[in-house]
Amino acid sequence: MERNRVFRHKKSLGQNFLQDMGVLEKIAERANPAPGDVILEIGAGKGVLTERLLSTDCSFLHCVEIDRDLEPFLERMENGYEGRFELHWGDALEMDFRSFLPSPGKVVANIPYHITTPLIWKLLENAPDIKYMLLMVQKEAAQRIAASPGTKDRGPLGVTIEAAGSAEILFTVPRRAFRPAPEVDSCLFEITLDKNKKFLAFDKLWKDMLKYGFGRRRKKLLGNLESGIGQVRWREIFAETGIDENSRAEALSAGEWLDLFEGAKKVWPPPREKGERPRKN
């Protein structure tokens, strides 16, 4: 049987396959596939979770897998679930999710830990209809993304997700639940995008604010923004929004970041005189 084929895990791809059926069942239950749901699974592996998701009432399942050596485990589902299943071979970081039809609204994924942050950014920027993500990730990465204002782990991705919805660690998954066992702790991590702020992920001003704001963490946010985006009168915006000029980037809530963004957006991009070349940040 194909399920018993010998497969050698590739460390270069960060392959740690979830073997604990109890955890797999919890993932499927939490994803709560319902009629009309179009789900995107990233990292299909040997198709164990894939098959469980297809056994539900979900309308359609897109699966992404980079390792062609797993084709014998997955190809049988292409025939068995025709009309409800499509397998996409390749690197998720390089795919255009906007071309996936029907368009996915949920993501369920066991993410290779070394691409957690860039992949979540990719989904925010490139998968416009996704409102929910259920991810198996390195626990430390999830803690950074879900970090509260005022903590050292606070960063651009966490601020953006907070502005767009919420992030929550659901439970820790022991190392023995995987084969091969990873060297770090894992967790099931939930992201809900329900505040219609997904445009932030691909707005240049928003991303520049976060890049420069967090670029020099030991410096005050005001000075970082003035140095990076000097065309905006940041001191006036801080005064208008009531944000302390001595604040550092990690201290602000998502609401305060949005206040700064809305204030800066009124004068962005700055007007140019005729014949003047665009300024670079």
ABEGO torsion letter per residue (X at the ends): XAAABBBBBBAAAGBBBBABAAAAAAAAAAAGBBBGBBBBBBGAEAGAAAAAAAABABABBBBBBABAAAAAAAAAAAAAABGABBBBBEBAAABBAAABOBBBABBBBBBBAAAAAAAAAAAAAABAABABBBBBBBAAAAAAAABBBGBAABBAAAAAAAAAEBBBBABBBBAAABOBBBABBBBBBBBBBAAGAAAAAABAAAAAAAAAAAABAABBAAAAAAAABAABBAAAAAAAAGBBAABBAAABBAAAAAAAAAAAAAAOBBBBBBGBBBBBX
